[in-house]
């Protein structure tokens, strides 16, 4: 069954539901899938201290040269 055939079948079923059973068909827009955000680890205190030490050493080297 192709998409076109499936759409035609669903339209026919909806039409017969409304006409025969007196039902009501409500169409809703599809919900957007949430964007996948990359997981990021929050830096720990040790990570922050290490980064500060690396920057301090780098700045000391810059002053010496």
mmCIF file of the N, C-alpha and C atoms, coordinates in Angstrom:
data_MODEL
# 
_entry.id   MODEL 
# 
loop_
_atom_site.group_PDB 
_atom_site.id 
_atom_site.type_symbol 
_atom_site.label_atom_id 
_atom_site.label_alt_id 
_atom_site.label_comp_id 
_atom_site.label_asym_id 
_atom_site.label_entity_id 
_atom_site.label_seq_id 
_atom_site.pdbx_PDB_ins_code 
_atom_site.Cartn_x 
_atom_site.Cartn_y 
_atom_site.Cartn_z 
_atom_site.occupancy 
_atom_site.B_iso_or_equiv 
_atom_site.pdbx_formal_charge 
_atom_site.auth_seq_id 
_atom_site.auth_comp_id 
_atom_site.auth_asym_id 
_atom_site.auth_atom_id 
_atom_site.pdbx_PDB_model_num 
ATOM 1   N N  . UNK A 1 1  ? 0.853   -1.177 0.000  1.00 0.00 ? 1  UNK A N  1 
ATOM 2   C CA . UNK A 1 1  ? 0.000   0.000  0.000  1.00 0.00 ? 1  UNK A CA 1 
ATOM 3   C C  . UNK A 1 1  ? 0.895   1.236  0.000  1.00 0.00 ? 1  UNK A C  1 
ATOM 4   N N  . UNK A 1 2  ? 0.647   2.127  -0.918 1.00 0.00 ? 2  UNK A N  1 
ATOM 5   C CA . UNK A 1 2  ? 1.446   3.349  -1.015 1.00 0.00 ? 2  UNK A CA 1 
ATOM 6   C C  . UNK A 1 2  ? 0.838   4.440  -0.135 1.00 0.00 ? 2  UNK A C  1 
ATOM 7   N N  . UNK A 1 3  ? 1.558   5.539  -0.021 1.00 0.00 ? 3  UNK A N  1 
ATOM 8   C CA . UNK A 1 3  ? 1.066   6.668  0.770  1.00 0.00 ? 3  UNK A CA 1 
ATOM 9   C C  . UNK A 1 3  ? -0.241  7.211  0.207  1.00 0.00 ? 3  UNK A C  1 
ATOM 10  N N  . UNK A 1 4  ? -0.299  7.306  -1.106 1.00 0.00 ? 4  UNK A N  1 
ATOM 11  C CA . UNK A 1 4  ? -1.491  7.853  -1.756 1.00 0.00 ? 4  UNK A CA 1 
ATOM 12  C C  . UNK A 1 4  ? -2.693  6.955  -1.479 1.00 0.00 ? 4  UNK A C  1 
ATOM 13  N N  . UNK A 1 5  ? -2.494  5.670  -1.587 1.00 0.00 ? 5  UNK A N  1 
ATOM 14  C CA . UNK A 1 5  ? -3.578  4.730  -1.321 1.00 0.00 ? 5  UNK A CA 1 
ATOM 15  C C  . UNK A 1 5  ? -4.008  4.791  0.142  1.00 0.00 ? 5  UNK A C  1 
ATOM 16  N N  . UNK A 1 6  ? -3.037  4.892  1.028  1.00 0.00 ? 6  UNK A N  1 
ATOM 17  C CA . UNK A 1 6  ? -3.351  4.977  2.453  1.00 0.00 ? 6  UNK A CA 1 
ATOM 18  C C  . UNK A 1 6  ? -4.133  6.245  2.770  1.00 0.00 ? 6  UNK A C  1 
ATOM 19  N N  . UNK A 1 7  ? -3.704  7.379  2.193  1.00 0.00 ? 7  UNK A N  1 
ATOM 20  C CA . UNK A 1 7  ? -4.436  8.634  2.410  1.00 0.00 ? 7  UNK A CA 1 
ATOM 21  C C  . UNK A 1 7  ? -5.866  8.527  1.902  1.00 0.00 ? 7  UNK A C  1 
ATOM 22  N N  . UNK A 1 8  ? -6.034  7.938  0.717  1.00 0.00 ? 8  UNK A N  1 
ATOM 23  C CA . UNK A 1 8  ? -7.376  7.787  0.153  1.00 0.00 ? 8  UNK A CA 1 
ATOM 24  C C  . UNK A 1 8  ? -8.238  6.903  1.042  1.00 0.00 ? 8  UNK A C  1 
ATOM 25  N N  . UNK A 1 9  ? -7.665  5.829  1.547  1.00 0.00 ? 9  UNK A N  1 
ATOM 26  C CA . UNK A 1 9  ? -8.409  4.920  2.436  1.00 0.00 ? 9  UNK A CA 1 
ATOM 27  C C  . UNK A 1 9  ? -8.814  5.621  3.720  1.00 0.00 ? 9  UNK A C  1 
ATOM 28  N N  . UNK A 1 10 ? -7.902  6.378  4.304  1.00 0.00 ? 10 UNK A N  1 
ATOM 29  C CA . UNK A 1 10 ? -8.215  7.094  5.544  1.00 0.00 ? 10 UNK A CA 1 
ATOM 30  C C  . UNK A 1 10 ? -9.260  8.182  5.319  1.00 0.00 ? 10 UNK A C  1 
ATOM 31  N N  . UNK A 1 11 ? -9.178  8.888  4.190  1.00 0.00 ? 11 UNK A N  1 
ATOM 32  C CA . UNK A 1 11 ? -10.190 9.898  3.877  1.00 0.00 ? 11 UNK A CA 1 
ATOM 33  C C  . UNK A 1 11 ? -11.553 9.252  3.707  1.00 0.00 ? 11 UNK A C  1 
ATOM 34  N N  . UNK A 1 12 ? -11.597 8.100  3.039  1.00 0.00 ? 12 UNK A N  1 
ATOM 35  C CA . UNK A 1 12 ? -12.853 7.381  2.826  1.00 0.00 ? 12 UNK A CA 1 
ATOM 36  C C  . UNK A 1 12 ? -13.428 6.925  4.169  1.00 0.00 ? 12 UNK A C  1 
ATOM 37  N N  . UNK A 1 13 ? -12.578 6.413  5.062  1.00 0.00 ? 13 UNK A N  1 
ATOM 38  C CA . UNK A 1 13 ? -13.048 5.970  6.372  1.00 0.00 ? 13 UNK A CA 1 
ATOM 39  C C  . UNK A 1 13 ? -13.561 7.146  7.196  1.00 0.00 ? 13 UNK A C  1 
ATOM 40  N N  . UNK A 1 14 ? -12.869 8.281  7.132  1.00 0.00 ? 14 UNK A N  1 
ATOM 41  C CA . UNK A 1 14 ? -13.306 9.462  7.878  1.00 0.00 ? 14 UNK A CA 1 
ATOM 42  C C  . UNK A 1 14 ? -14.644 9.959  7.344  1.00 0.00 ? 14 UNK A C  1 
ATOM 43  N N  . UNK A 1 15 ? -14.775 9.996  6.024  1.00 0.00 ? 15 UNK A N  1 
ATOM 44  C CA . UNK A 1 15 ? -16.019 10.443 5.404  1.00 0.00 ? 15 UNK A CA 1 
ATOM 45  C C  . UNK A 1 15 ? -17.183 9.538  5.808  1.00 0.00 ? 15 UNK A C  1 
ATOM 46  N N  . UNK A 1 16 ? -16.977 8.217  5.765  1.00 0.00 ? 16 UNK A N  1 
ATOM 47  C CA . UNK A 1 16 ? -18.056 7.300  6.130  1.00 0.00 ? 16 UNK A CA 1 
ATOM 48  C C  . UNK A 1 16 ? -18.370 7.403  7.624  1.00 0.00 ? 16 UNK A C  1 
ATOM 49  N N  . UNK A 1 17 ? -17.382 7.637  8.457  1.00 0.00 ? 17 UNK A N  1 
ATOM 50  C CA . UNK A 1 17 ? -17.615 7.807  9.890  1.00 0.00 ? 17 UNK A CA 1 
ATOM 51  C C  . UNK A 1 17 ? -18.501 9.014  10.149 1.00 0.00 ? 17 UNK A C  1 
ATOM 52  N N  . UNK A 1 18 ? -18.215 10.111 9.440  1.00 0.00 ? 18 UNK A N  1 
ATOM 53  C CA . UNK A 1 18 ? -19.000 11.328 9.641  1.00 0.00 ? 18 UNK A CA 1 
ATOM 54  C C  . UNK A 1 18 ? -20.414 11.142 9.104  1.00 0.00 ? 18 UNK A C  1 
ATOM 55  N N  . UNK A 1 19 ? -20.546 10.562 7.919  1.00 0.00 ? 19 UNK A N  1 
ATOM 56  C CA . UNK A 1 19 ? -21.863 10.425 7.287  1.00 0.00 ? 19 UNK A CA 1 
ATOM 57  C C  . UNK A 1 19 ? -22.713 9.351  7.951  1.00 0.00 ? 19 UNK A C  1 
ATOM 58  N N  . UNK A 1 20 ? -22.128 8.197  8.218  1.00 0.00 ? 20 UNK A N  1 
ATOM 59  C CA . UNK A 1 20 ? -22.906 7.074  8.725  1.00 0.00 ? 20 UNK A CA 1 
ATOM 60  C C  . UNK A 1 20 ? -23.170 7.200  10.221 1.00 0.00 ? 20 UNK A C  1 
ATOM 61  N N  . UNK A 1 21 ? -22.126 7.478  10.998 1.00 0.00 ? 21 UNK A N  1 
ATOM 62  C CA . UNK A 1 21 ? -22.262 7.476  12.451 1.00 0.00 ? 21 UNK A CA 1 
ATOM 63  C C  . UNK A 1 21 ? -22.526 8.861  13.031 1.00 0.00 ? 21 UNK A C  1 
ATOM 64  N N  . UNK A 1 22 ? -22.450 9.890  12.198 1.00 0.00 ? 22 UNK A N  1 
ATOM 65  C CA . UNK A 1 22 ? -22.658 11.245 12.704 1.00 0.00 ? 22 UNK A CA 1 
ATOM 66  C C  . UNK A 1 22 ? -21.509 11.701 13.583 1.00 0.00 ? 22 UNK A C  1 
ATOM 67  N N  . UNK A 1 23 ? -20.347 11.093 13.403 1.00 0.00 ? 23 UNK A N  1 
ATOM 68  C CA . UNK A 1 23 ? -19.172 11.427 14.209 1.00 0.00 ? 23 UNK A CA 1 
ATOM 69  C C  . UNK A 1 23 ? -18.527 12.713 13.768 1.00 0.00 ? 23 UNK A C  1 
ATOM 70  N N  . UNK A 1 24 ? -17.537 13.105 14.500 1.00 0.00 ? 24 UNK A N  1 
ATOM 71  C CA . UNK A 1 24 ? -16.818 14.335 14.200 1.00 0.00 ? 24 UNK A CA 1 
ATOM 72  C C  . UNK A 1 24 ? -15.329 14.011 14.148 1.00 0.00 ? 24 UNK A C  1 
ATOM 73  N N  . UNK A 1 25 ? -14.683 14.450 13.089 1.00 0.00 ? 25 UNK A N  1 
ATOM 74  C CA . UNK A 1 25 ? -13.252 14.201 12.916 1.00 0.00 ? 25 UNK A CA 1 
ATOM 75  C C  . UNK A 1 25 ? -12.502 15.501 13.150 1.00 0.00 ? 25 UNK A C  1 
ATOM 76  N N  . UNK A 1 26 ? -11.547 15.467 14.069 1.00 0.00 ? 26 UNK A N  1 
ATOM 77  C CA . UNK A 1 26 ? -10.746 16.646 14.381 1.00 0.00 ? 26 UNK A CA 1 
ATOM 78  C C  . UNK A 1 26 ? -9.303  16.336 13.994 1.00 0.00 ? 26 UNK A C  1 
ATOM 79  N N  . UNK A 1 27 ? -8.715  17.221 13.207 1.00 0.00 ? 27 UNK A N  1 
ATOM 80  C CA . UNK A 1 27 ? -7.332  17.037 12.784 1.00 0.00 ? 27 UNK A CA 1 
ATOM 81  C C  . UNK A 1 27 ? -6.437  17.948 13.599 1.00 0.00 ? 27 UNK A C  1 
ATOM 82  N N  . UNK A 1 28 ? -5.365  17.401 14.103 1.00 0.00 ? 28 UNK A N  1 
ATOM 83  C CA . UNK A 1 28 ? -4.403  18.161 14.888 1.00 0.00 ? 28 UNK A CA 1 
ATOM 84  C C  . UNK A 1 28 ? -3.083  18.195 14.153 1.00 0.00 ? 28 UNK A C  1 
ATOM 85  N N  . UNK A 1 29 ? -2.356  19.272 14.339 1.00 0.00 ? 29 UNK A N  1 
ATOM 86  C CA . UNK A 1 29 ? -1.010  19.368 13.767 1.00 0.00 ? 29 UNK A CA 1 
ATOM 87  C C  . UNK A 1 29 ? -0.089  18.436 14.547 1.00 0.00 ? 29 UNK A C  1 
ATOM 88  N N  . UNK A 1 30 ? 0.862   17.868 13.871 1.00 0.00 ? 30 UNK A N  1 
ATOM 89  C CA . UNK A 1 30 ? 1.805   16.963 14.525 1.00 0.00 ? 30 UNK A CA 1 
ATOM 90  C C  . UNK A 1 30 ? 2.678   17.744 15.496 1.00 0.00 ? 30 UNK A C  1 
ATOM 91  N N  . UNK A 1 31 ? 2.979   17.137 16.616 1.00 0.00 ? 31 UNK A N  1 
ATOM 92  C CA . UNK A 1 31 ? 3.863   17.753 17.599 1.00 0.00 ? 31 UNK A CA 1 
ATOM 93  C C  . UNK A 1 31 ? 5.300   17.664 17.109 1.00 0.00 ? 31 UNK A C  1 
ATOM 94  N N  . UNK A 1 32 ? 6.053   18.731 17.306 1.00 0.00 ? 32 UNK A N  1 
ATOM 95  C CA . UNK A 1 32 ? 7.462   18.715 16.939 1.00 0.00 ? 32 UNK A CA 1 
ATOM 96  C C  . UNK A 1 32 ? 8.244   17.858 17.909 1.00 0.00 ? 32 UNK A C  1 
ATOM 97  N N  . UNK A 1 33 ? 9.196   17.112 17.405 1.00 0.00 ? 33 UNK A N  1 
ATOM 98  C CA . UNK A 1 33 ? 10.057  16.342 18.290 1.00 0.00 ? 33 UNK A CA 1 
ATOM 99  C C  . UNK A 1 33 ? 11.028  17.305 18.961 1.00 0.00 ? 33 UNK A C  1 
ATOM 100 N N  . UNK A 1 34 ? 11.322  17.083 20.239 1.00 0.00 ? 34 UNK A N  1 
ATOM 101 C CA . UNK A 1 34 ? 12.252  17.992 20.912 1.00 0.00 ? 34 UNK A CA 1 
ATOM 102 C C  . UNK A 1 34 ? 13.638  17.889 20.309 1.00 0.00 ? 34 UNK A C  1 
ATOM 103 N N  . UNK A 1 35 ? 14.326  19.030 20.259 1.00 0.00 ? 35 UNK A N  1 
ATOM 104 C CA . UNK A 1 35 ? 15.689  19.040 19.736 1.00 0.00 ? 35 UNK A CA 1 
ATOM 105 C C  . UNK A 1 35 ? 16.592  18.278 20.684 1.00 0.00 ? 35 UNK A C  1 
ATOM 106 N N  . UNK A 1 36 ? 17.465  17.484 20.116 1.00 0.00 ? 36 UNK A N  1 
ATOM 107 C CA . UNK A 1 36 ? 18.405  16.724 20.936 1.00 0.00 ? 36 UNK A CA 1 
ATOM 108 C C  . UNK A 1 36 ? 19.587  17.618 21.278 1.00 0.00 ? 36 UNK A C  1 
ATOM 109 N N  . UNK A 1 37 ? 19.735  17.897 22.546 1.00 0.00 ? 37 UNK A N  1 
ATOM 110 C CA . UNK A 1 37 ? 20.839  18.708 23.008 1.00 0.00 ? 37 UNK A CA 1 
ATOM 111 C C  . UNK A 1 37 ? 21.985  17.789 23.409 1.00 0.00 ? 37 UNK A C  1 
ATOM 112 N N  . UNK A 1 38 ? 23.201  18.124 23.018 1.00 0.00 ? 38 UNK A N  1 
ATOM 113 C CA . UNK A 1 38 ? 24.322  17.283 23.427 1.00 0.00 ? 38 UNK A CA 1 
ATOM 114 C C  . UNK A 1 38 ? 24.494  17.330 24.942 1.00 0.00 ? 38 UNK A C  1 
ATOM 115 N N  . UNK A 1 39 ? 24.812  16.186 25.501 1.00 0.00 ? 39 UNK A N  1 
ATOM 116 C CA . UNK A 1 39 ? 25.009  16.107 26.935 1.00 0.00 ? 39 UNK A CA 1 
ATOM 117 C C  . UNK A 1 39 ? 26.338  16.751 27.292 1.00 0.00 ? 39 UNK A C  1 
ATOM 118 N N  . UNK A 1 40 ? 26.334  17.593 28.283 1.00 0.00 ? 40 UNK A N  1 
ATOM 119 C CA . UNK A 1 40 ? 27.562  18.257 28.711 1.00 0.00 ? 40 UNK A CA 1 
ATOM 120 C C  . UNK A 1 40 ? 27.739  18.056 30.216 1.00 0.00 ? 40 UNK A C  1 
ATOM 121 N N  . UNK A 1 41 ? 28.930  17.642 30.566 1.00 0.00 ? 41 UNK A N  1 
ATOM 122 C CA . UNK A 1 41 ? 29.240  17.410 31.961 1.00 0.00 ? 41 UNK A CA 1 
ATOM 123 C C  . UNK A 1 41 ? 29.537  18.752 32.627 1.00 0.00 ? 41 UNK A C  1 
ATOM 124 N N  . UNK A 1 42 ? 28.950  18.972 33.779 1.00 0.00 ? 42 UNK A N  1 
ATOM 125 C CA . UNK A 1 42 ? 29.222  20.183 34.539 1.00 0.00 ? 42 UNK A CA 1 
ATOM 126 C C  . UNK A 1 42 ? 30.606  20.021 35.171 1.00 0.00 ? 42 UNK A C  1 
ATOM 127 N N  . UNK A 1 43 ? 31.492  20.999 35.001 1.00 0.00 ? 43 UNK A N  1 
ATOM 128 C CA . UNK A 1 43 ? 32.836  20.848 35.567 1.00 0.00 ? 43 UNK A CA 1 
ATOM 129 C C  . UNK A 1 43 ? 32.792  20.815 37.098 1.00 0.00 ? 43 UNK A C  1 
ATOM 130 N N  . UNK A 1 44 ? 33.576  19.895 37.668 1.00 0.00 ? 44 UNK A N  1 
ATOM 131 C CA . UNK A 1 44 ? 33.645  19.783 39.125 1.00 0.00 ? 44 UNK A CA 1 
ATOM 132 C C  . UNK A 1 44 ? 34.613  20.836 39.669 1.00 0.00 ? 44 UNK A C  1 
ATOM 133 N N  . UNK A 1 45 ? 34.708  20.909 40.980 1.00 0.00 ? 45 UNK A N  1 
ATOM 134 C CA . UNK A 1 45 ? 35.636  21.853 41.604 1.00 0.00 ? 45 UNK A CA 1 
ATOM 135 C C  . UNK A 1 45 ? 37.077  21.518 41.234 1.00 0.00 ? 45 UNK A C  1 
ATOM 136 N N  . UNK A 1 46 ? 37.398  20.230 41.140 1.00 0.00 ? 46 UNK A N  1 
ATOM 137 C CA . UNK A 1 46 ? 38.751  19.836 40.758 1.00 0.00 ? 46 UNK A CA 1 
ATOM 138 C C  . UNK A 1 46 ? 39.051  20.262 39.320 1.00 0.00 ? 46 UNK A C  1 
ATOM 139 N N  . UNK A 1 47 ? 38.059  20.119 38.426 1.00 0.00 ? 47 UNK A N  1 
ATOM 140 C CA . UNK A 1 47 ? 38.243  20.557 37.042 1.00 0.00 ? 47 UNK A CA 1 
ATOM 141 C C  . UNK A 1 47 ? 38.501  22.062 36.985 1.00 0.00 ? 47 UNK A C  1 
ATOM 142 N N  . UNK A 1 48 ? 37.738  22.817 37.772 1.00 0.00 ? 48 UNK A N  1 
ATOM 143 C CA . UNK A 1 48 ? 37.917  24.277 37.801 1.00 0.00 ? 48 UNK A CA 1 
ATOM 144 C C  . UNK A 1 48 ? 39.294  24.643 38.350 1.00 0.00 ? 48 UNK A C  1 
ATOM 145 N N  . UNK A 1 49 ? 39.725  23.962 39.418 1.00 0.00 ? 49 UNK A N  1 
ATOM 146 C CA . UNK A 1 49 ? 41.033  24.247 40.013 1.00 0.00 ? 49 UNK A CA 1 
ATOM 147 C C  . UNK A 1 49 ? 42.146  23.906 39.016 1.00 0.00 ? 49 UNK A C  1 
ATOM 148 N N  . UNK A 1 50 ? 42.017  22.788 38.334 1.00 0.00 ? 50 UNK A N  1 
ATOM 149 C CA . UNK A 1 50 ? 43.024  22.400 37.343 1.00 0.00 ? 50 UNK A CA 1 
ATOM 150 C C  . UNK A 1 50 ? 43.109  23.438 36.229 1.00 0.00 ? 50 UNK A C  1 
ATOM 151 N N  . UNK A 1 51 ? 41.966  23.885 35.726 1.00 0.00 ? 51 UNK A N  1 
ATOM 152 C CA . UNK A 1 51 ? 41.941  24.884 34.662 1.00 0.00 ? 51 UNK A CA 1 
ATOM 153 C C  . UNK A 1 51 ? 42.597  26.191 35.138 1.00 0.00 ? 51 UNK A C  1 
ATOM 154 N N  . UNK A 1 52 ? 42.332  26.587 36.399 1.00 0.00 ? 52 UNK A N  1 
ATOM 155 C CA . UNK A 1 52 ? 42.925  27.806 36.944 1.00 0.00 ? 52 UNK A CA 1 
ATOM 156 C C  . UNK A 1 52 ? 44.444  27.668 37.043 1.00 0.00 ? 52 UNK A C  1 
ATOM 157 N N  . UNK A 1 53 ? 44.917  26.500 37.467 1.00 0.00 ? 53 UNK A N  1 
ATOM 158 C CA . UNK A 1 53 ? 46.364  26.269 37.559 1.00 0.00 ? 53 UNK A CA 1 
ATOM 159 C C  . UNK A 1 53 ? 47.017  26.320 36.188 1.00 0.00 ? 53 UNK A C  1 
ATOM 160 N N  . UNK A 1 54 ? 46.387  25.723 35.198 1.00 0.00 ? 54 UNK A N  1 
ATOM 161 C CA . UNK A 1 54 ? 46.933  25.734 33.839 1.00 0.00 ? 54 UNK A CA 1 
ATOM 162 C C  . UNK A 1 54 ? 47.019  27.165 33.326 1.00 0.00 ? 54 UNK A C  1 
ATOM 163 N N  . UNK A 1 55 ? 45.989  27.962 33.575 1.00 0.00 ? 55 UNK A N  1 
ATOM 164 C CA . UNK A 1 55 ? 46.007  29.357 33.135 1.00 0.00 ? 55 UNK A CA 1 
ATOM 165 C C  . UNK A 1 55 ? 47.088  30.150 33.868 1.00 0.00 ? 55 UNK A C  1 
ATOM 166 N N  . UNK A 1 56 ? 47.257  29.869 35.156 1.00 0.00 ? 56 UNK A N  1 
ATOM 167 C CA . UNK A 1 56 ? 48.273  30.568 35.933 1.00 0.00 ? 56 UNK A CA 1 
ATOM 168 C C  . UNK A 1 56 ? 49.673  30.239 35.405 1.00 0.00 ? 56 UNK A C  1 
ATOM 169 N N  . UNK A 1 57 ? 49.926  28.972 35.118 1.00 0.00 ? 57 UNK A N  1 
ATOM 170 C CA . UNK A 1 57 ? 51.226  28.561 34.580 1.00 0.00 ? 57 UNK A CA 1 
ATOM 171 C C  . UNK A 1 57 ? 51.446  29.187 33.208 1.00 0.00 ? 57 UNK A C  1 
ATOM 172 N N  . UNK A 1 58 ? 50.410  29.206 32.376 1.00 0.00 ? 58 UNK A N  1 
ATOM 173 C CA . UNK A 1 58 ? 50.529  29.799 31.041 1.00 0.00 ? 58 UNK A CA 1 
ATOM 174 C C  . UNK A 1 58 ? 50.816  31.294 31.133 1.00 0.00 ? 58 UNK A C  1 
ATOM 175 N N  . UNK A 1 59 ? 50.179  31.982 32.061 1.00 0.00 ? 59 UNK A N  1 
ATOM 176 C CA . UNK A 1 59 ? 50.418  33.422 32.196 1.00 0.00 ? 59 UNK A CA 1 
ATOM 177 C C  . UNK A 1 59 ? 51.821  33.692 32.732 1.00 0.00 ? 59 UNK A C  1 
ATOM 178 N N  . UNK A 1 60 ? 52.317  32.823 33.619 1.00 0.00 ? 60 UNK A N  1 
ATOM 179 C CA . UNK A 1 60 ? 53.686  32.973 34.119 1.00 0.00 ? 60 UNK A CA 1 
ATOM 180 C C  . UNK A 1 60 ? 54.697  32.793 33.000 1.00 0.00 ? 60 UNK A C  1 
ATOM 181 N N  . UNK A 1 61 ? 54.483  31.844 32.102 1.00 0.00 ? 61 UNK A N  1 
ATOM 182 C CA . UNK A 1 61 ? 55.374  31.626 30.971 1.00 0.00 ? 61 UNK A CA 1 
ATOM 183 C C  . UNK A 1 61 ? 55.375  32.835 30.033 1.00 0.00 ? 61 UNK A C  1 
ATOM 184 N N  . UNK A 1 62 ? 54.193  33.424 29.844 1.00 0.00 ? 62 UNK A N  1 
ATOM 185 C CA . UNK A 1 62 ? 54.090  34.598 28.977 1.00 0.00 ? 62 UNK A CA 1 
ATOM 186 C C  . UNK A 1 62 ? 54.867  35.775 29.561 1.00 0.00 ? 62 UNK A C  1 
ATOM 187 N N  . UNK A 1 63 ? 54.859  35.929 30.882 1.00 0.00 ? 63 UNK A N  1 
ATOM 188 C CA . UNK A 1 63 ? 55.555  37.033 31.543 1.00 0.00 ? 63 UNK A CA 1 
ATOM 189 C C  . UNK A 1 63 ? 57.061  36.822 31.434 1.00 0.00 ? 63 UNK A C  1 
ATOM 190 N N  . UNK A 1 64 ? 57.521  35.577 31.558 1.00 0.00 ? 64 UNK A N  1 
ATOM 191 C CA . UNK A 1 64 ? 58.956  35.282 31.520 1.00 0.00 ? 64 UNK A CA 1 
ATOM 192 C C  . UNK A 1 64 ? 59.553  35.501 30.138 1.00 0.00 ? 64 UNK A C  1 
ATOM 193 N N  . UNK A 1 65 ? 58.800  35.288 29.097 1.00 0.00 ? 65 UNK A N  1 
ATOM 194 C CA . UNK A 1 65 ? 59.355  35.411 27.734 1.00 0.00 ? 65 UNK A CA 1 
ATOM 195 C C  . UNK A 1 65 ? 59.270  36.794 27.191 1.00 0.00 ? 65 UNK A C  1 
# 
